[in-house]
Amino acid sequence: MTKKELFQTLRERFSEFLKARGIENDTVSISCRALSPEEAIGKTERRDFPILTGKDIMIQAEYHGCYGQAFTDSPATYTGSLDEILTLDLENDPHGRGIFVATMNAVMCSAGLCRDTVHCRTDGPELCAKDMLQYLRANYPHVKKIGLVGYQPALLEMLSRSEYHVRVLDLNPANVGQTRYGVLVEDGVTDRQAVIDYADLILCTGSTLCNGTIINFLDLPKEVVFFGITAAGAAPLLGLKRACFADQYS
């Protein structure tokens, strides 16, 4: 699947969902704004989350009292209706893509079709890592090797100290080539296939949806589980497996 095909499919399925609910012409405004790091993740002891180092920015949409967030490297402020959201250029405009994803998360949450659309804060990421370990043990008892896509420090430290063997991919040059928690951070482009081939299970950040690299982790001949808030709304529309525990810590 190409990036163009991915976003075309996602737009079409979200549009069909809106029509089925009779809200495609809903005039309720949706406001998106970039959140400060403290608003997004709180005051954490760990200071190497991408949102704290300036790599990722979080935007937030509100729809009928429900919030949807998305990580993006192209934040923007926007107010518009649902039918206007559907016209945004998802393939070529990262600003529009982030707005669409955050909005979709808020609307799908409002409909009760997804949850965990607001990032956990303060000690939430550490608790999330513990819950993820229990999730992996319960659902994938035979998995030994995990490919972590996206530098999420709490998850990486947890995996490095667990019974699993882990390799991690990232696109941030400041991380690639560095050893973090005893694990070499590998290049998300040049080392991607090697890590995919190595792993029994891919644990992939949903933020790949906003930068379009999610297409590299769809339809693989092995299990892929997306973590985090960004892919919350897309997961049911695209049939993706997702694990997130953010609502437990809100």
Contacts in CASP RR format, 6 or more apart in sequence:
PFRMAT RR
TARGET T0000
AUTHOR 0000-0000-0000
METHOD contacts of the structure
MODEL  1
MTKKELFQTLRERFSEFLKARGIENDTVSISCRALSPEEAIGKTERRDFP
ILTGKDIMIQAEYHGCYGQAFTDSPATYTGSLDEILTLDLENDPHGRGIF
VATMNAVMCSAGLCRDTVHCRTDGPELCAKDMLQYLRANYPHVKKIGLVG
YQPALLEMLSRSEYHVRVLDLNPANVGQTRYGVLVEDGVTDRQAVIDYAD
LILCTGSTLCNGTIINFLDLPKEVVFFGITAAGAAPLLGLKRACFADQYS
1 9 0 8 1.000
1 215 0 8 1.000
1 218 0 8 1.000
1 219 0 8 1.000
2 215 0 8 1.000
3 91 0 8 1.000
3 212 0 8 1.000
3 215 0 8 1.000
4 91 0 8 1.000
6 212 0 8 1.000
6 214 0 8 1.000
6 215 0 8 1.000
6 218 0 8 1.000
7 90 0 8 1.000
7 91 0 8 1.000
7 97 0 8 1.000
8 91 0 8 1.000
9 238 0 8 1.000
10 90 0 8 1.000
10 104 0 8 1.000
10 234 0 8 1.000
10 237 0 8 1.000
10 238 0 8 1.000
11 86 0 8 1.000
11 90 0 8 1.000
11 100 0 8 1.000
13 237 0 8 1.000
13 238 0 8 1.000
14 86 0 8 1.000
14 104 0 8 1.000
14 107 0 8 1.000
14 237 0 8 1.000
15 24 0 8 1.000
15 86 0 8 1.000
17 108 0 8 1.000
17 111 0 8 1.000
17 237 0 8 1.000
18 24 0 8 1.000
18 26 0 8 1.000
18 82 0 8 1.000
18 86 0 8 1.000
18 107 0 8 1.000
21 111 0 8 1.000
23 82 0 8 1.000
23 107 0 8 1.000
24 82 0 8 1.000
24 83 0 8 1.000
24 86 0 8 1.000
25 81 0 8 1.000
25 82 0 8 1.000
25 83 0 8 1.000
26 81 0 8 1.000
26 82 0 8 1.000
26 83 0 8 1.000
27 81 0 8 1.000
28 63 0 8 1.000
28 64 0 8 1.000
28 81 0 8 1.000
28 82 0 8 1.000
29 79 0 8 1.000
29 80 0 8 1.000
29 81 0 8 1.000
30 61 0 8 1.000
30 62 0 8 1.000
30 63 0 8 1.000
30 78 0 8 1.000
30 79 0 8 1.000
30 80 0 8 1.000
30 81 0 8 1.000
30 82 0 8 1.000
30 85 0 8 1.000
30 103 0 8 1.000
30 106 0 8 1.000
31 61 0 8 1.000
31 62 0 8 1.000
31 78 0 8 1.000
31 79 0 8 1.000
32 59 0 8 1.000
32 60 0 8 1.000
32 61 0 8 1.000
32 76 0 8 1.000
32 77 0 8 1.000
32 78 0 8 1.000
32 79 0 8 1.000
32 99 0 8 1.000
32 102 0 8 1.000
32 103 0 8 1.000
33 59 0 8 1.000
33 60 0 8 1.000
33 77 0 8 1.000
34 57 0 8 1.000
34 58 0 8 1.000
34 59 0 8 1.000
34 75 0 8 1.000
34 76 0 8 1.000
34 77 0 8 1.000
35 57 0 8 1.000
35 58 0 8 1.000
35 59 0 8 1.000
35 60 0 8 1.000
35 69 0 8 1.000
37 51 0 8 1.000
37 52 0 8 1.000
37 54 0 8 1.000
40 51 0 8 1.000
40 58 0 8 1.000
40 69 0 8 1.000
40 119 0 8 1.000
40 121 0 8 1.000
41 49 0 8 1.000
41 51 0 8 1.000
41 52 0 8 1.000
41 119 0 8 1.000
41 120 0 8 1.000
41 121 0 8 1.000
41 122 0 8 1.000
41 125 0 8 1.000
42 121 0 8 1.000
42 122 0 8 1.000
43 122 0 8 1.000
44 52 0 8 1.000
44 121 0 8 1.000
44 122 0 8 1.000
44 123 0 8 1.000
44 125 0 8 1.000
44 126 0 8 1.000
45 123 0 8 1.000
45 126 0 8 1.000
46 125 0 8 1.000
46 126 0 8 1.000
46 153 0 8 1.000
46 154 0 8 1.000
47 53 0 8 1.000
48 153 0 8 1.000
48 180 0 8 1.000
49 125 0 8 1.000
49 152 0 8 1.000
49 153 0 8 1.000
49 154 0 8 1.000
50 56 0 8 1.000
50 71 0 8 1.000
50 151 0 8 1.000
50 172 0 8 1.000
51 57 0 8 1.000
51 58 0 8 1.000
51 71 0 8 1.000
53 174 0 8 1.000
55 73 0 8 1.000
55 172 0 8 1.000
55 174 0 8 1.000
56 71 0 8 1.000
56 72 0 8 1.000
56 73 0 8 1.000
56 207 0 8 1.000
57 71 0 8 1.000
57 72 0 8 1.000
57 73 0 8 1.000
57 74 0 8 1.000
57 75 0 8 1.000
58 69 0 8 1.000
58 70 0 8 1.000
58 71 0 8 1.000
58 72 0 8 1.000
58 75 0 8 1.000
58 119 0 8 1.000
59 69 0 8 1.000
59 70 0 8 1.000
59 72 0 8 1.000
59 75 0 8 1.000
59 76 0 8 1.000
59 98 0 8 1.000
59 99 0 8 1.000
59 102 0 8 1.000
60 67 0 8 1.000
60 68 0 8 1.000
60 69 0 8 1.000
60 102 0 8 1.000
60 118 0 8 1.000
61 67 0 8 1.000
61 68 0 8 1.000
61 69 0 8 1.000
61 99 0 8 1.000
61 102 0 8 1.000
61 103 0 8 1.000
61 105 0 8 1.000
61 106 0 8 1.000
62 68 0 8 1.000
62 106 0 8 1.000
63 103 0 8 1.000
63 106 0 8 1.000
63 107 0 8 1.000
63 110 0 8 1.000
64 110 0 8 1.000
65 110 0 8 1.000
66 106 0 8 1.000
66 107 0 8 1.000
66 109 0 8 1.000
66 110 0 8 1.000
66 117 0 8 1.000
67 106 0 8 1.000
67 109 0 8 1.000
67 117 0 8 1.000
67 118 0 8 1.000
68 102 0 8 1.000
68 103 0 8 1.000
68 105 0 8 1.000
68 106 0 8 1.000
68 109 0 8 1.000
68 117 0 8 1.000
68 118 0 8 1.000
68 229 0 8 1.000
68 232 0 8 1.000
69 102 0 8 1.000
69 105 0 8 1.000
69 117 0 8 1.000
69 118 0 8 1.000
69 119 0 8 1.000
69 229 0 8 1.000
69 230 0 8 1.000
70 98 0 8 1.000
70 101 0 8 1.000
70 102 0 8 1.000
70 105 0 8 1.000
70 207 0 8 1.000
70 209 0 8 1.000
70 210 0 8 1.000
70 229 0 8 1.000
70 230 0 8 1.000
71 206 0 8 1.000
71 207 0 8 1.000
71 210 0 8 1.000
71 229 0 8 1.000
71 230 0 8 1.000
72 94 0 8 1.000
72 95 0 8 1.000
72 97 0 8 1.000
72 98 0 8 1.000
72 101 0 8 1.000
72 207 0 8 1.000
72 210 0 8 1.000
72 211 0 8 1.000
73 94 0 8 1.000
73 210 0 8 1.000
73 211 0 8 1.000
74 94 0 8 1.000
74 95 0 8 1.000
74 96 0 8 1.000
74 97 0 8 1.000
74 98 0 8 1.000
75 95 0 8 1.000
76 95 0 8 1.000
76 96 0 8 1.000
76 98 0 8 1.000
76 99 0 8 1.000
78 95 0 8 1.000
78 96 0 8 1.000
78 99 0 8 1.000
82 103 0 8 1.000
82 107 0 8 1.000
85 99 0 8 1.000
85 100 0 8 1.000
85 103 0 8 1.000
88 96 0 8 1.000
88 97 0 8 1.000
88 99 0 8 1.000
88 100 0 8 1.000
89 96 0 8 1.000
89 97 0 8 1.000
90 96 0 8 1.000
90 97 0 8 1.000
90 100 0 8 1.000
94 210 0 8 1.000
94 211 0 8 1.000
97 210 0 8 1.000
97 212 0 8 1.000
98 210 0 8 1.000
101 209 0 8 1.000
101 210 0 8 1.000
101 230 0 8 1.000
101 233 0 8 1.000
101 234 0 8 1.000
104 233 0 8 1.000
104 234 0 8 1.000
104 237 0 8 1.000
105 114 0 8 1.000
105 117 0 8 1.000
105 229 0 8 1.000
105 230 0 8 1.000
105 232 0 8 1.000
105 233 0 8 1.000
106 117 0 8 1.000
108 114 0 8 1.000
108 117 0 8 1.000
108 232 0 8 1.000
108 233 0 8 1.000
108 236 0 8 1.000
108 237 0 8 1.000
109 115 0 8 1.000
109 117 0 8 1.000
109 232 0 8 1.000
109 233 0 8 1.000
113 233 0 8 1.000
113 236 0 8 1.000
114 232 0 8 1.000
114 233 0 8 1.000
114 235 0 8 1.000
114 236 0 8 1.000
115 232 0 8 1.000
115 247 0 8 1.000
116 228 0 8 1.000
116 229 0 8 1.000
116 232 0 8 1.000
116 244 0 8 1.000
116 245 0 8 1.000
116 246 0 8 1.000
116 247 0 8 1.000
117 229 0 8 1.000
117 232 0 8 1.000
117 233 0 8 1.000
117 246 0 8 1.000
118 229 0 8 1.000
118 246 0 8 1.000
118 247 0 8 1.000
118 250 0 8 1.000
119 228 0 8 1.000
119 229 0 8 1.000
119 246 0 8 1.000
120 127 0 8 1.000
120 128 0 8 1.000
120 245 0 8 1.000
120 246 0 8 1.000
120 248 0 8 1.000
120 249 0 8 1.000
120 250 0 8 1.000
121 249 0 8 1.000
121 250 0 8 1.000
123 249 0 8 1.000
124 246 0 8 1.000
124 249 0 8 1.000
125 152 0 8 1.000
125 154 0 8 1.000
126 154 0 8 1.000
127 245 0 8 1.000
127 248 0 8 1.000
127 249 0 8 1.000
128 154 0 8 1.000
128 155 0 8 1.000
128 244 0 8 1.000
128 245 0 8 1.000
128 246 0 8 1.000
128 249 0 8 1.000
129 154 0 8 1.000
129 155 0 8 1.000
129 157 0 8 1.000
129 158 0 8 1.000
130 158 0 8 1.000
131 245 0 8 1.000
131 248 0 8 1.000
132 155 0 8 1.000
132 158 0 8 1.000
132 203 0 8 1.000
132 227 0 8 1.000
132 243 0 8 1.000
132 245 0 8 1.000
133 158 0 8 1.000
133 159 0 8 1.000
133 162 0 8 1.000
135 243 0 8 1.000
135 245 0 8 1.000
136 143 0 8 1.000
136 146 0 8 1.000
136 164 0 8 1.000
136 201 0 8 1.000
136 203 0 8 1.000
140 200 0 8 1.000
140 201 0 8 1.000
140 223 0 8 1.000
142 200 0 8 1.000
143 164 0 8 1.000
143 200 0 8 1.000
143 201 0 8 1.000
144 163 0 8 1.000
144 164 0 8 1.000
144 165 0 8 1.000
144 200 0 8 1.000
145 164 0 8 1.000
145 165 0 8 1.000
145 166 0 8 1.000
145 167 0 8 1.000
145 198 0 8 1.000
145 199 0 8 1.000
145 200 0 8 1.000
145 201 0 8 1.000
146 159 0 8 1.000
146 164 0 8 1.000
146 165 0 8 1.000
146 166 0 8 1.000
146 167 0 8 1.000
146 199 0 8 1.000
146 200 0 8 1.000
146 201 0 8 1.000
146 202 0 8 1.000
146 203 0 8 1.000
147 166 0 8 1.000
147 167 0 8 1.000
147 168 0 8 1.000
147 169 0 8 1.000
147 195 0 8 1.000
147 196 0 8 1.000
147 198 0 8 1.000
147 199 0 8 1.000
147 201 0 8 1.000
147 202 0 8 1.000
147 203 0 8 1.000
148 155 0 8 1.000
148 156 0 8 1.000
148 159 0 8 1.000
148 166 0 8 1.000
148 167 0 8 1.000
148 168 0 8 1.000
148 169 0 8 1.000
148 203 0 8 1.000
149 168 0 8 1.000
149 169 0 8 1.000
149 188 0 8 1.000
149 195 0 8 1.000
149 202 0 8 1.000
149 203 0 8 1.000
149 204 0 8 1.000
149 205 0 8 1.000
149 208 0 8 1.000
149 217 0 8 1.000
150 168 0 8 1.000
150 169 0 8 1.000
150 170 0 8 1.000
150 171 0 8 1.000
150 204 0 8 1.000
150 205 0 8 1.000
150 207 0 8 1.000
150 208 0 8 1.000
151 168 0 8 1.000
151 170 0 8 1.000
151 172 0 8 1.000
151 175 0 8 1.000
151 180 0 8 1.000
151 185 0 8 1.000
152 205 0 8 1.000
152 227 0 8 1.000
153 180 0 8 1.000
153 181 0 8 1.000
155 203 0 8 1.000
155 227 0 8 1.000
156 166 0 8 1.000
156 168 0 8 1.000
156 180 0 8 1.000
156 181 0 8 1.000
156 183 0 8 1.000
157 181 0 8 1.000
159 166 0 8 1.000
159 183 0 8 1.000
160 166 0 8 1.000
160 181 0 8 1.000
160 182 0 8 1.000
160 183 0 8 1.000
161 181 0 8 1.000
166 183 0 8 1.000
167 183 0 8 1.000
167 184 0 8 1.000
167 186 0 8 1.000
167 195 0 8 1.000
167 198 0 8 1.000
167 199 0 8 1.000
168 180 0 8 1.000
168 183 0 8 1.000
168 184 0 8 1.000
168 185 0 8 1.000
168 186 0 8 1.000
168 195 0 8 1.000
169 185 0 8 1.000
169 186 0 8 1.000
169 187 0 8 1.000
169 188 0 8 1.000
169 191 0 8 1.000
169 192 0 8 1.000
169 195 0 8 1.000
170 176 0 8 1.000
170 185 0 8 1.000
170 186 0 8 1.000
170 187 0 8 1.000
170 188 0 8 1.000
171 187 0 8 1.000
171 188 0 8 1.000
171 189 0 8 1.000
171 211 0 8 1.000
171 213 0 8 1.000
175 185 0 8 1.000
176 185 0 8 1.000
176 186 0 8 1.000
176 187 0 8 1.000
176 188 0 8 1.000
177 184 0 8 1.000
177 185 0 8 1.000
177 186 0 8 1.000
177 187 0 8 1.000
178 184 0 8 1.000
178 185 0 8 1.000
179 185 0 8 1.000
186 194 0 8 1.000
186 195 0 8 1.000
188 195 0 8 1.000
192 216 0 8 1.000
196 202 0 8 1.000
196 217 0 8 1.000
196 220 0 8 1.000
196 222 0 8 1.000
199 222 0 8 1.000
200 222 0 8 1.000
200 223 0 8 1.000
201 222 0 8 1.000
201 223 0 8 1.000
201 224 0 8 1.000
201 225 0 8 1.000
202 217 0 8 1.000
202 220 0 8 1.000
202 222 0 8 1.000
202 223 0 8 1.000
202 224 0 8 1.000
202 225 0 8 1.000
203 225 0 8 1.000
203 227 0 8 1.000
204 214 0 8 1.000
204 217 0 8 1.000
204 224 0 8 1.000
204 225 0 8 1.000
204 226 0 8 1.000
204 227 0 8 1.000
205 226 0 8 1.000
205 227 0 8 1.000
205 228 0 8 1.000
205 230 0 8 1.000
206 214 0 8 1.000
206 226 0 8 1.000
206 227 0 8 1.000
206 228 0 8 1.000
206 229 0 8 1.000
206 230 0 8 1.000
206 231 0 8 1.000
206 242 0 8 1.000
207 228 0 8 1.000
207 230 0 8 1.000
208 214 0 8 1.000
208 216 0 8 1.000
208 217 0 8 1.000
208 226 0 8 1.000
208 231 0 8 1.000
209 230 0 8 1.000
209 231 0 8 1.000
209 234 0 8 1.000
210 230 0 8 1.000
214 231 0 8 1.000
217 224 0 8 1.000
218 224 0 8 1.000
218 238 0 8 1.000
218 240 0 8 1.000
223 241 0 8 1.000
224 240 0 8 1.000
224 241 0 8 1.000
225 241 0 8 1.000
225 242 0 8 1.000
225 243 0 8 1.000
226 235 0 8 1.000
226 240 0 8 1.000
226 241 0 8 1.000
226 242 0 8 1.000
226 243 0 8 1.000
227 242 0 8 1.000
227 243 0 8 1.000
227 244 0 8 1.000
228 242 0 8 1.000
228 243 0 8 1.000
228 244 0 8 1.000
228 246 0 8 1.000
229 244 0 8 1.000
229 246 0 8 1.000
231 240 0 8 1.000
231 242 0 8 1.000
232 242 0 8 1.000
232 244 0 8 1.000
234 240 0 8 1.000
235 241 0 8 1.000
235 242 0 8 1.000
END
